[in-house]
């Protein structure tokens, strides 16, 4: 029996439906929020300039706004003179488009606009994971110099199925879109934070302790951010008069269905052929109860009814690749020893953890649990910076001494302990600096009410920073690296405009 394939008129109908700017000359407001994340503000400039020539692949968890960023990029390109007929959107999880190879779909687009072959075609490929051999087709488009510029999204696990890593080298650039950082949330609600950001986080912190910044009281804003999570639709749609309990329950309901269940029951099985997603969900539930703690594979396997170690490792890698969780290895100072030591686990956003556990309003009245969520917030913010800056995040444990988080910059490493008060013990940070002298004058205790004190200004050799100010500095540092990765700046954009 022959396999049915869509006819050219079928494809043209879908193309028309998915590209409304062909008729109206603009992106409908419902598709692109006026509120733009930094990537949504800047990606168009990188795509328009295309120097060096690279396709752009947007990676990140569900509901962080990857598709919205692409629509905003289309809107910017239209505003900067790119004709509507040059901009083509293909949502690749459409039932008809899934029946065609990516190569045939792109050929159909190019045939449709053959009269404009002297201009590049801008392809926006949403849900690229649904295209078979997507990476080999991108390699073909690039190497054979098809007249296209590509922007694509990965819906959590996109770019993972049998991925040929070598295909992307020198051909596409990955842009990691994390959940909202605290700085983005403050911008969204109109709270100004003026800081000078230097080349590295270490430089920015050194400048901060020399010339402390004045920032408004942010504890209430931080609490709101923790309850809702860093997901644009939830943050933008939050009612101004909604109480804490309502915010928390609404966030958990939405994230449980969209971020957790869709990743576990749709994205991961579709990408890896997983036939036991319920076990994966149970694993996520167990992990959600262990944020900030050392992973015990043996204990977790026993709790899950005798899961094997290889299966545990494989399932954990699925959750990491779906951008639900991440792990940090134990710092040793020697790369050969990194993978052999204990790992700690965090969620990319604490609100996903709450949704996985279905905690309801319990975190509101549990100081210990709120402490874990604060540590997770610091870890996820540093993780976002590390992803943008090409750095690695570690923890450190040696006997009775431990340090929560280490940002391992080759020239300016930093170590952080997160405490509930400025009196939190500093012995772990001191032991780290004694064991690894490269951390001397680069260790900090982070606490909600801590004063700004440089490492050299305290007898312990450990500096202190207030939690909210620290989150702002790290967030702005991540934004700086995003601009660098895009090879753009506000000055460049002003010239192009």
N, C-alpha and C positions, 0 to 999 in steps of 0.2 A: 504494500500500500504506500503510495507516494506521500511524502511529508508536505503538508500544505505550507505555502509561503505567501506572504503578503504581496499583493500586486502594486505596481508603481502608484496607482491612484490611492491605494490604501495608505501607503507611506506618505504621500503628499498630504492627505487629510490629517494624519498625525502630526506631520511637520507644521501644518498651519495651526493646529490646536496648541502646540507647544511653543509657538513663536508669535505671540500676540503683537509684538512691536512691528511686525511686517505690515500690519494694516494701520495701526494707530501711531507708530513712530515713537512709542514710549513704553516703559515697563509698567504694568498695572500696579497701583499702590499696594494692593493686597499681596503681591508677590515679593515686594522689597520694602522692608521697614525703612522709615526715614532715619531711625536711629541706626548708626553704623558702627560696627566694631572696627578696631584699627586695621585688620586685614581687609574689611570691606571698603575702608576709606582709601587704601593704598594699592590694592592688587591691580586695578585697572591700569595704573601707570606702568607697572612692570610688564603687563601683557602688551600694552600699546608700544612700549619701547622695544621689548623683546631682545635686549642685549645684556648678556649673551643669549643666543637663541635657546630657549628652554620651554617645554610644556610645564604647566603648573598643576600639581596634584594636591588637593586640600584634604588632609586627614584629620580625624577627630571623632569623639563620641557622638552618639545620636543626640539630636536636639540642641547642639551648640551653635547652629546657624550656618552650616556649610553651604546648603542650597541658597539661603538668603544672601550670603556673600557673593555667590555667582550672579544672582539677579541684580545685586547692587553694582557689580562689575559691569554687567550689560548696560545698566542705566548710566554709569559714568562714561562708558565708551560712546554711547549715543550722544551724550552731552558734549563730548569732545570731538564730534564730527564723524564718527564711524557710521557709515550708512546702515540702515536696518537690514538691508539684504545681505550684509556681510556677517551678521551675527546669527548663529544657528544653535538652538538648544535641542538636545536629545536626552529625554529622560529614559534611560536604558532599561528600567524595570517595566516599561509599558509592554503589555502582552504581544503586540504586533512587532515591536522593535526587538524583543527578545528572540524572535524567530530568524533574525538576519544577523549575519556577521557584522562586526563593527566596520570592517573594510567595505562591505557592500553599502552599509548605511552612509558612510562618508562619501563614497562614490556617487550615491544618489544625490546628496547635498551638492557636491561639486558639479554634477550634470545639470542640476536645477539652475545654478547660477553661472553657467559656462560663459555668459556674456561679460562676466566680471573677473575673468581669470587673471587679470593684471593686478588684482588686489587680494590680500590674504583673506581667507575665510576663518572667522573666529568660531571655534567649536566649543560649546559648553556641554560636557558630558556628565549628566547627573546619574548617580548610582552606577558607576562604571564597573563594579563587581559583577553586574549581571551580563556583561559582554564577555563571551568566551574568548580566551587568549587575548584579553585586553592589552596586556603588556607587550606582546609580540606585535600587535597592530600599532601601538604607539611607537614602537621601535621602527616599524616599517614606515609610518608616516614621517618620522624624523629622518631616518637614513636615506630614504628615497626622495626626500624633500618635497613631499606633498605640500601644496600651497595652503597650509592650515596652521593656526595657532590654537593650542588646546588648553582648556581649563577643565579639570574634572574633580568630582568629589568621591570620597570613599565613605560609604555609609557604615561606619564602625569598622567592619572587617574587610572592606574593599581593599584592593591592592595586596591581598594576602593569599588568595587561593593559588597554590602551586606557583607562587611568584618567582619569576626569574630576576633576581636582584641585578644581574649584570645588564639587563635590558634598560634599566633606568639611569645607569651611570652616564653623566654628561648629556642626557636627553630630557629628563624632567627633574623638576625641583619640588620637593615636598614641603608644604606649608602646614604646620601643625596648628590646629585651631582647638585650643583648650576650652573648657567652660570659662565663663567670665572670671577674670581676676578681680580682686577687691577694688583695684584702681578703676576698672571699667564700670563697676557698679557705682562707685562714687561719682564718676563722670555722668552716668545715667541719671542719677538723682540730683545732680547739680551741686555737688560738694567739691569745692576747689582744693587742690593739693599742689602747691608750687614747690618743686624740688629741682635741684641741679643733679643730673645723672651723668656720671663719668664713664670711662671706658669699661671698667669692670665693676662688679658689685662691691668688691673690696675697696676700690677707689671711692665709690659713691658713699659707702658707710664711713670711710675715713673723713670725707668732706662733711658728712652729716654730723659726726661727733665734734668736729672742729667748729662748725657753724650750725648749731641745732635749728631745725626748721620749726616753724610754728604751724600747727595743724589744728583744725577743730576737733572737738571730742567726737570720737568715732565709734565708741563701744556699742551704742544702740544700732548704728548702721551695720556694724559687723555682725551683730546678733540677727538682724533681718537677713543678711546675706547668708549666714549659716543655715537658717531655717528654710529659705527658699531654694538655695543652690544656685550655681552660676549658669543658669540656662535662660537664654534671652527671652523666649516667649513667656516664661514664668515671671521673670523680673519686670519686663515691660508691662505685662498685664496685671501686675499686683495692684490690688485696690489700696488706695491710700489709707482707708479706714479699716482695713482687715486686721483682725487681731492675730497674735502669734500662733495660736492653736489652729486657726483657719488656714493661715499661710503654710504651716507645716503639713497639715493633712492634705491640702490641695497639691502641694509639691510632691508628696509621696505618692499620691494617686496617679498623677501624670507620669512621673518618672518610673513608677512600677510598671506601668503598661508600655510606655514608649522606649525608655532607655534600657530597662532591665529585660523585660520579657521579649521584646522584639529582637534584642541582641542575642539572647539565649535560644529562643525558639525559631528564629528566622535567619539572622545574619550568620551566626556561627555554624548551624547545620548546613546552610546553603554553601558556605565557603569551604567547609572541611568534611562534609559528608557525615557529620556526627549523628548517631542514631539513638543517643541516650541523653537528650537535653535536660531531663528531669534530674539526673545525677549532677549535671553541671550547675543547675539552679541550687541544688542542695549544697554543693561546694561553695558557691558564692555566698550562701547564707552563713555557712561556717566561717568563711573568711571575714565576713562583715562583723563578726563578733570578736575578731582578733586584730583590728587595726592598730598599728603601732607596736605590735608584738612580734617576737621572733616566730617565723613559720616552723612548725613541727610537722613535716610531711607524714611521719609515722603516726603521730597522734590523730591527724586529720583523716588519714586513710582508715584508721580503726574506727573513727566516729562515723565514717560513711559506709560502714559495713564491709570493710576489707578491700577497699579500692587499692589497686596496685600502685607502687611508686611511679612506674613509667606512665600510667594513666593519669595520676595526679599531676605530674609534670606537664603532660600534654594538655590537660584541661586548664591548668593554670595559665599556660601560654596562650590558650584561646581567649581567656578573660583579659589578659594583658593586651593582646592584639586587637581585641574589641574595644580597647580604651576604657574599660571599666575599672581596672586596678593597675597598680604598678608595684614593683618590688625594688628595694634598695639593698645592695650587698654590703657585707661587713668590710670596712676599709682596712687594708693591710699595708698599703704603701708599695706592694708588689703585685703586679697584674696577675702573675701566675697563681696567687693565692686567693684572688678575689672570689672566684666562683665556688670555692670549696668551703666557704664559711657561711654562717647563718644569714638568712635574709629577713628583712622586715617588709610588711605589706601595708599599703595605703590605697585608698580609693581616689580616683581622679577628681571626685567631688564627694564631700561627706553626705550630701543629700541623696546620692545614689546608694550609699551604705544604709541610710535610714530607710529608703524605699525597699531595699533588699531584705532588711530585717523586719519590715512592716512595724516599725517601732511606735507609730502613732505619736502621741504627745509626750512620751516618756522622757526624751532628751531635755525637755524644758525644765524639769525639776530634779535632774540628776547631775550634780556637779562633776562627778567622776566621768560621766559620759560626755559632758560638755568639754571637759579637759581633753579627752581623746579626739573630739571633733576639732578642737582648736589646733592640736598637733597635726591632725590630718590636713587642716587648712594651710598651715605653714608648709608642710611637706608637698602638697599639691601645687602651691604657688612656686616653690623652689623647683619642682619638677617641670613646670611650664617654662621657667627661665632656662633650666638646663636643656630642655628640648629646643628652644630657640637659639641658644648659645653654643650648642654642640658640646655640652659638658656632662659630667656624670655625677649622680647623687648617691651618697653612701650614708651608712650609720657606722658606729664604732662600738665594739664591745670587746673588752680584754679583761678576763677575770671579773672582779667586782666593779670595774669601771666601765662606763658607757656614755656615749654621746648620741643625741637624737639624730642629728643630720649633719652631713658634710657635703659642701659643694666643692668638688675637686677641680679647680682651675689650675692649669699647669704652672702659672706664675703667681697666682693670688688665691690660694685655697682659703676656705672659711669653714668654721665649725660652729654649730648652734645647739644649744640646749633650750627646750621650751618648758617653762615653769609657770606655776600659778601665781608666784609672787617673786619679788626681787631677792628674797632670802632663799630661794631654791638652791640646793647644793651645786657647787661648781667643781667638785673634785674630779668628775669625769673629764671636763674640758681641760683642767690643769694636767691630768695624767696624759691626755692626748698630746698636749704641747710638749710635755717632757719626753714622751716616746717618739714623737715626730716633730722635731723643732721647726719645720716649715709652717706650723700653725701658730707659732708664738706671735703674739700681738694680733691674732686673727680669730679669736674665739669670743663668742657673745652669748649671754643669757638673754632670752627673749621672754618677756612677761608683760601681761596687760598694763600694769602700773609701774613698770620699771622706768627709772630716769635714763637720760642719754649720758652714758659714761664710756669713754674710750677704754680699750684693754689696758693701756699704760696708766690709766687714771685710777685703777683699783689695785689694791695690794695683792689680789689673787692673780692679776694678769688677765682677767676675764672682763670684757666690757659688758654693758647692759643696754638694751634698747626696748622701748615700748612696742608691744605687739603690733598695734595698728600702724604706727609709723614704719615699722619694718616691712609690713605687708605692702605698704604704698611704695617704698623704695624698690622692693623686689619686682613689683608689678611694672613700675616705670622702666626698670632695667630690662625686663622681658620685652616691653614695647620697643625699646631702643634696638634690641637685637632683631626684632621682627622687621623694622625698617631697613636694617643692614642686610638681612637676608633677601629682601625684595630689591635691594640696590636702589632704593628711592629715598627721597626726603621731601619735606615741605617746600624747600627751595626749588627742587627739581619739578615738582608738581606746579608750582606757581609759574615757572618758565613755560611749561607745556600748555598751561591754561591760557 
